Amino acid sequence: MVIGGGASGVAAGLQAGRLGVKTIIAEPTTWLGGMITAAGVSAFDGNHNLPSGIFGEFRNKLYQVYGGANKVATGWVSNTLFEPHIGDSIFKKLVAEVPTIQVLFEYQFLKVVKEKNKLLGAIFINKKNNKTVAIYAKQTIDATELGDVFANAGVPYDLGMESSEVSGENVGVLATNDIVQDLTYVAILKDYGIGKDCTIVKPKGYNPEEFDGSCTDYYLTKTRKAPNVDAKKMLDYGKLPNQKYMINWPGYGNDIYLNLVKSDENSRQKELVKAKEQTKRFVYFIQHQLGFKNLGFADDEFPTNDYLPLIPYYREGRRVKGIVRFNIKQIAEPFSDALHLNRTGIAVGDYPIDHHHKKNANAPQHLDFYPVPSFNIPLGALIPSSFNGLIIAEKGISVSNIVNGTTRLQPCVLLIGQAAGTLAALAIKENKNAIDVSVRSVQNSLLKSGAYIMPYIDVPISNPHFLSAQRIGATDILKGKGVPHNWANQTFFYPDSTINGILLAKDLEATFKHAFHIQKELLLINDAINIIVEISTIIAKSHPEKNGYIISKESLQKLVSKEWNYWNIGDFNEEKALTRIQFAKLLDEAIHPFERMDVDYNGFFK
């Protein structure tokens, strides 16, 4: 059972259903996709060059609807922008194609059913008839926007900012607090044409000074941070296909601070009126003060009386205390951290740390963000500590408050959901608790589904050696290099680079705790064969039950000479320096270290 049909929830349900497991998605609204659709944030932040899994599949569907990638590159905030109702229709079609999935719309989560530290199911209110319904499941995924299920189950969690002393991140938070990011009630406006006056009734409490500094066309109070865009560019930020505009403007726009996380649903809805009114005031400001009278609320998007989205854009909620906690230091230095969480990756992201706190004066306004490369999210962040039957998705995974500023983005959240669905399905098929499912089996299943487990930008899924780079990358035998880069951070595998044997020896020694005596700076094929034979022996010694996997030099030479051309990794030349992708392919095909070097949730080899 997946509770919440948002970005993570629909991806989790799709993945579990496609793996043959009977799956229910219980969603409180009439839409699928959550923040991507029902909240109106229909512009992907990040992962443009990491088209992983269900995110990549969904994006391809958008390309088909609109006629190509260039047709959705309409605004400058993203490479992919689309109408929310189109996103909802795509998700509904994808789910309808899987006979093992049942979607229950307008099912509002009420409370869990549990036995000690095990979740058995949940109780819902069917909003169509106001009846109470109990649903029981072998595995439940909390894909709610704010982590309501695990909180109700009594699972420990964090809320708000940890001090640098607590998190160990040294990011400028002096004291722990319960402050979450600002939320936004997005608006979708439509251009109704020249001469049309779509100006709404002046909202109660309207004062244009509230939005002073939102753009250069209205900047009176010079003590406010100076804007760097005019009104047109501000609108073009979220320009969608078919002359529509996503109004999701930070700073002096329609962000608002409302900490509703611990409130019940009725209290949330009452407080959210404030967010809706703020957005209406901003829309009136755009129409009346800035002169865009031809822009009005799109009447063909949301099935609501006020034409506003079905839900707000929640950037942050509770964060479960998982069996691992993913922090910014592990993103910044994945290959040198004391843990090896990069070996356990199940979802990838490349967006920088992005926090919205401008509407709360009590929030630290000068967070010291690390420059970070692209990253992968560890599987252990989805699993609660000491609680069974429950897997966490959406924005509730076990990350620090700072890291939530990047893992909360739409592509990441879709991929987190896909991983959660994979873990749940495998736990059911193997009749295990989620914590007892092999990390490698989850990763293997994701790879088969076209998902990335390593964030390598230069070995895309279209590369014939994608799987080898992913698998060998996840063993640390060959490490990548991360580079912070503007709004799309990067990590490189450098597939066509040659291999410095002396440096490789140091990496191998760190990985295998065994001295490798490699003196050559450039590795040739024969050198690689010797190294692979040595690695196979080490693996066999570490795992006596796998002695049959030792490969001799003679048999490996025969394998290489026979299969080299079939592997399609370049001309066979024993005197030519080996490339990293050739070495990865040799390792992957000859001794399968990814499968044979299973890891625990901290990334240590078992």
N, C-alpha and C positions, 0 to 999 in steps of 0.2 A: 504494500500500500504506500502510495506517495501522497502525503498531505500537502497540498498546494500545487497548483498547475502553472506556476510561474516559470521563469526561465530554467531554473534547475529542475523543477518538478516535471515539466513536460519532457525534458531531455532524459531524466531518470526513468520516467515511465516508458518512453520510447525504447531506451536501451534494454531495460528489463524485459519488456514485451518481446522485443526482437530476439532476445536470448531464450525465448520459449517459456517464460514464467508468467503465469496468470497475474495480471496487475490491475489495480484500481488506482486511478488518479482522482482525488477528491479536491475540488476547486470551489472556492466561495463565490466566484463571479461566473459570468457566462462566457469568458474568454480564456484562451491559453496563451502563455508567454509572459505573464507578469510584467516586469518593468519594461520589457522590450515592446510590448503591445498594449496591455491594459493600462499601464502607467504613461504611455505615450513617448517613452524614451527610445524612439525608433531610429537611432543612429549609433552604430557600433563604435565603441571606444577600444581601439587596439586590435591586435591579432590580424591585421590586414595581410601580413606575409606569413601567418601561421594558420592556414585554413584547416584547423584540426577538427576531426570528428563531426558531430552533429552541428557545431557552429559552421563549419565549411559547407556541410550539406544544406543547411538552411539558407546560407548566403547564395549558394548556387541556384536554389529555388527562386530567390529574389531576382537574380540575374535573368532567369527564364521568364519571369513575369514581366519585367520591365524592359528586357531586350539587351541585356549586357551590363558589364561592370560600369561602363561610362554613363549609363542611364541612371545610376543610383549615386553617383559622385556629385550630388547637387549642392551640398553645403560644405563649408570649410571645416566644420568640427570633425568630420569623419569621411572616410572613403566610401561608406555604405550608409545611405539614408533611404527610408521607405515609409510608406503610409502604415500606421499601426494596424488598420483592419486587414491589410494584405498579410502582415505577419501572422495575425491570428488565424486567418484562413489557411495559411501554409501549415501551421502547426496542427490544426484540426484535420487537415487532409493526411498529413504524415501519420497521425495517431489512428485515423480511421483505416489505414492500410494494414494495421497489425491486429489480427483477430483476437489476440490474447489480452488486449488492453480494453478496459471499460473506464469511461470518464463520467464522473458524477458531478455535474455542474450545480452551483448554488448549494454546496454542502459546506457549512461553516463549522470549523473545528470547535469543539466544546471542551473535552477533557480526554485524558488518556485512560486506558485500561491496562493496569500493570500488576505484576506479582513480584514483590520485592524489587530486585534490580533488573527485571526483565519486562519489556513492553510487549503486551499481548494484542493491543488494538487501540481503537479510539472511538469516541462518541461524537456525533455530529448533529447539527440541526439542519434538516432539509428545509431551506428557505422557501421552497415552492409551496409546501403544505404545513410548515412549522412543526413537523414531526421529528422526534429524536430517533437517530439510527446508530446502531453499534456495528462496527466493522472490525473483524479480527484478521490478523495477517502474521505470517511467519517472520517477515521483516517489514519494518516501517521506515520510511525516509521522511525526515522533517525538512520539507522544502518551503516552509512558510517564510514570509518576508522578514519576520522579526524573531524567529526561533521560539515560537509559542509552544510547540509540542515538547521539546526537551525541557523547557522551563516548567511546564505543567507536570512533567514526569519527575521533577526534582533532580534533574541532572545538573551538576555544578556548571556555572558559566561566568563569564566576565561581561561587564557592560560599561562602556565609556573608555576613557583614556587611562592607561597605566603610566605611572611615573617612570622616568628613565631608570631609577633605582630598581624598580620592580621588574621592568621588561628587559633591562640590560642593553637597551638600544641607544641610549644617549641621544635622544632626539629633541630635547628641550622641554619636556613635560616635567615640571617640578613636583607636582603632587597628583596622585591618583584621583580621578573624579568620575562622575557618571555622564559626562557630556558626550553626546553622539553627534554625528554630522548633521548639518542642515538637511531638511527634506524639501521637496519641490512638488507642487501640483502643476504639472505641465499643461500647456494649452496647445492645441493644434489649430492654427489659423489658416484660412483659405483666401486667396485673392479672388474676389467676386467681380473684378473688372473695373476699368476706369469709369468714374462717375457714380459708382455705387457707394452709398454711405451705410456702412455696417456698424457704426459706432453704437456701443451698448449704452444702456442707461448709466449715468454717472454713479459709480458705486459709493456707498456710504463711507464717509471718512476719507475720501480721495483727496490727496495732496501731492502734486507733482514733485515736491521736494523729496518725497520718499525715494524717488528714482533718479535723483540728481547724481550725475556721474555714471549713469548706465551707458551713455554714449556721448560723443563729442557734441552732438546736437543739443544736448541739455546738460551743461556742466557749469553750475553757478558757484557752488561752494568749493573753493580751491583747497580747503583743508582735507577734502576727500581725495582718495586716490584718483589720479587723472585717468580717464578712459583712453583707450588707444584705437577705438573703432567708431565710425559714425553710425547713424541709425540704420542705414541700409545694410552695412556690413554686419551689424548686430543681428539683424533679421536673417541675413544670408548664412549666419552661423549654423542654423538648423533648417535650411531650406530643403524641403522634401520634393519628390516628384509631384507632378500635377499641380504646380503652383500653390503648394502648402508650406507652412512654416511651423517648426517645432519651437515653442517658446519655453526654453529651459535655461534661463540666463542667470549666471551666478553674480556675486557682488551686489550691486544695487538693482537687482532684477527680482525674480520671483522665488528665490530660495527663502526659506523661513525656518526658524528654530522651534521645533516642537518635539519634546522628548515623550513619545507616546508608548514606549516599548513595554512598560509594565502595566499599562492601562488595559481594561477589558475592551471588547469590540465596540460597545455602545459609546463608551467614553472617548475612544479614538475617533469615531465618526463625528461626535460633537466638536472635538478640538480641530478636526480637519476642515471644518467650516472656515476657520481662520486662514488656512492655507489656500483654500479656494477663493476667498475674498481678496487675498493679496494678489493672486494671479489675475483676478478680474480687474483689480486696480491697475496692474501693470499693462494689461491688454488695453484698458481705457487710455492709459498714458500713451501707448503706441499709436492708438487711433486718433486721439484728441490732441495731445501735446505735440507728437511727432508728425502728425498729419497723414497717417496711413489709414484713412477712413475706409478704403476699399478692402481692407483685411478684416474678416470677421471669423467667428468660431466656425470651424468646418462642421457642416451639418450632415456629413456622410462618413463620419468616423466612429464615434462612440455612441452606444445605445443608452444615453443618459439624457435627462431633461435639460440639463444646463450645457450639454455638449462637451463637458470636461471629461477627462479620463475616468475609468472605473475605479482606479486606485491611485494613491500618491506614489511618488518615486522615493522610496525609503533607501537611503544610502547605507544605513547601518542599523543593526539591531544587536541582539545578544550574540556572544561568541562562546561556543561550547568549550569546556575544558577537555580537550581530547587527549589521546595517548601520546601525541606530540603537539608542540606549539610552534607554528611557523612564524619566524620573526624576520625583521629587515636585514639583519646581519647574514642570515642564511640565503637571502636573495642576493645580497651584494657580493658574497664570497662563497658560492655554493661548493666549490671544489677544495676549499681549505677550512671549512667549518669542522668543529670537533665531531659533530654528527655527520652523517652522509645522507641527509634527507633527499638530496638530488637523485639518489639511486632509486628512490621510491615514488618518483613522479607519476602523476595520473592526469594532470591538466596543465596547460601552458598559458602564459600571458606575457605581454610585452609593454603594457601601459605603465607610465611612471606613477609614483605615489601621488594621489590626488585627493586632498581633503577639502571639504566645504565647511567652514566655521565662521564665515563673516557675519552671520546674523545673531551670533551669541557673543556678547562682549566678555563673558566670563571664560570663554574658550581661549587657550593659548593661540595667539595669532601669528606666532613666528616659529612654527615647527621646523626643526632642522632635518630636512629630508636627505637621506643618502641618495647619491646618484646610483641607480641600480640597472643591471642588465635585464634582459628577458629572463624568465624563470619557469620552473615547474613546481606544482603544488604537491606536497607529500600526501600519500594515501592516509597516513595516520591522523591527519587533521580532520578527517571525516568520521572518525570513530570516537565515541565518548569513552572516557575512562571509567571502567567498572560498571558498565551498563550494557545489557544485551538486547537484541531485537530492534535496535534503533541506529540509524545511520543519518548523518547530518549533511545537508546540502545548502544551496543558496548562499546567503551571506553569513550563516551561522557557524561556519567551520572554525576550527581551532587555529586562529591567527592572532597576532597582536593587533591592537587598535590601529597602529600605523600601517601595517600590511593590509588591513581591510581596505585601505585607500586605493589598492590596485586589484586585489582579488574580488572586489565587489562589482567589477565591470562586466558588461553583458557577455562577451565571449567566454571569459573565465567562468562565469556562473553557469552558462550552458554546459561547459566541459566538466565542471565539478558535478553537475547533475548526471551527466553521462557516466562518470566514474562511480557515483553513488549507486546508480542503477545496475552497473556491472557487478559491484561488490555484493549488492543485495541478491542478485540473481545467482551468483556463484555460491553464496552462503546457503541459499535454499537448495540448489542442485546438489551441493556436497553435504547437506544436512549439518552445517557447522554454524557457530556464532561468527559474526563478521570478523571479529578480531583474529580468528583462527584460519581465515582464508589466506592463502599464499599471496604475498605482494606480487610475485612474478606472474601468477595466474591472472590476476586482475590486469596487470600491464599487458600481458599477451592478448587477452580478450580485447582490450582497448585498441591495440595495434591492429588486430584483425578487423576492427570496426573503422579503421582509417583515422584513428586519433593519434596525436603526438604524445609521447611521454617525456621527451627531451625537446627543448625549445630551439632546435637548430634551424636557423633561417636559410642556410646555404645548402641544405640537403632536403628539399621540399618533398612532399608526398608524391609528387610526379617523378622524382628521381628513382631509377630502378633499384638503387641501393639504399633507399629510405629505411627499410626495416633493419638492415645491418647497422647503419649509423645510429639508429634509435637504440637497438639492443646493446651494442658495444658501448655506446655512450652511457647507458645506464649501469654499466659495470665499472666505470672509471678507468678501464684499461687505456682508453684514449679519452682524454679530457678536452672539453671545448673551452672557448674563451668568451666571456661576456663583455659587452661594451654598452655603457649608458649612451643613449642616442635620442635626444629631443623627445618626441611623443611616441616613438616606436623603438623601444630598446631592443638590443640584439644579442644573440649568442651564436658563435660560429663554430662549426666542426672543422672547417678548412679541409674539405675532402681531397683537393688536388695538391695539397702541400706534401712535401717529402717529410720523412720522419728522422729527427735527430736521435740517434740511438742512445747517446749518453743521457739526454733529458728523459727519454722513454724509460730508461733503466730506473731513474729516480721515481717516476710515477708508478712503475710496476712494483718497485720495492714498497712504496707506500700502500699500494693496493693489496699485495700478497704477503707482506711481512717476510720477504725472502730477497736475498741479494741476487741481482741480475748483473752479470759481468759482460756488459756490452760496451765495446770500446769504439765502435764506428760511429761517426757522425751521421752518415747516410746509410740507411738500411737497404739492402738488396733482398731479392726474393729468398735466397738461401738463408740469409740472416733471419728473416721473418719466420721461416720454417723451423729453425732451431729454437727461436723464442717460443713459438706455439707449442712445440713438443715439450719444452720445459714447463710452460703454463699447465698443460694437460696433466703432467706428472704431479704438480703442486695441488691441483684440484683433486686429483685422485687420492693423494695423501691426506688431504683435509676431509675427504669423504670416502672412507674405505669401501663403502657400498657401491662406489662408482669407479672401481678399478678398471672395469671393462672399457672405460672411456679414455684410457691412456692411448695416445697415438704415436706410432714410431715415425722416425724421420723418413724411412723408406716408404711407408704407406702414405705419408702426407705428401711426399714428392710425387708419388704416382697420382694421388688425388688432384694435386695442383696441375700437373701436366695434362691430365685428362679433362678437367673441368674448367680450366682457365678461360677458354674462349666462350664456353657456355655461360660463365658468370658475367661476361660482358664488362670487364674491368680494364680494358686496354690490351695492347699487344704484350705477349709473353716474352720478356727479355730479362734474362738472369743478371745481366750487367747494368740494368737500369734501376735507378733509385725507386723504391716503393712509395706509393702515395698512401695517405691516411685512409682513404676509402678502400683501397686495395687491401691494406692490412686488416681493416675492419671486416671486409668480406671474407678474407681467409680465416680469421678467427671465428666468425659467425658460422661459416660452413663446415669448418674442420672439427671444432671442439665444442661449439654451442655454449660458450661460457655464461651467457645471459640466463639460460634455463638452468644450468648446473650450479650457478653461484646465487642461490636464493638469498634474500636479505630479510632482516627483521624490519620493524617499522621505523627504527632509527637509521636504517641503511647499512647496518653492520652485516657482514656475511655470516650466514648460519654455519 
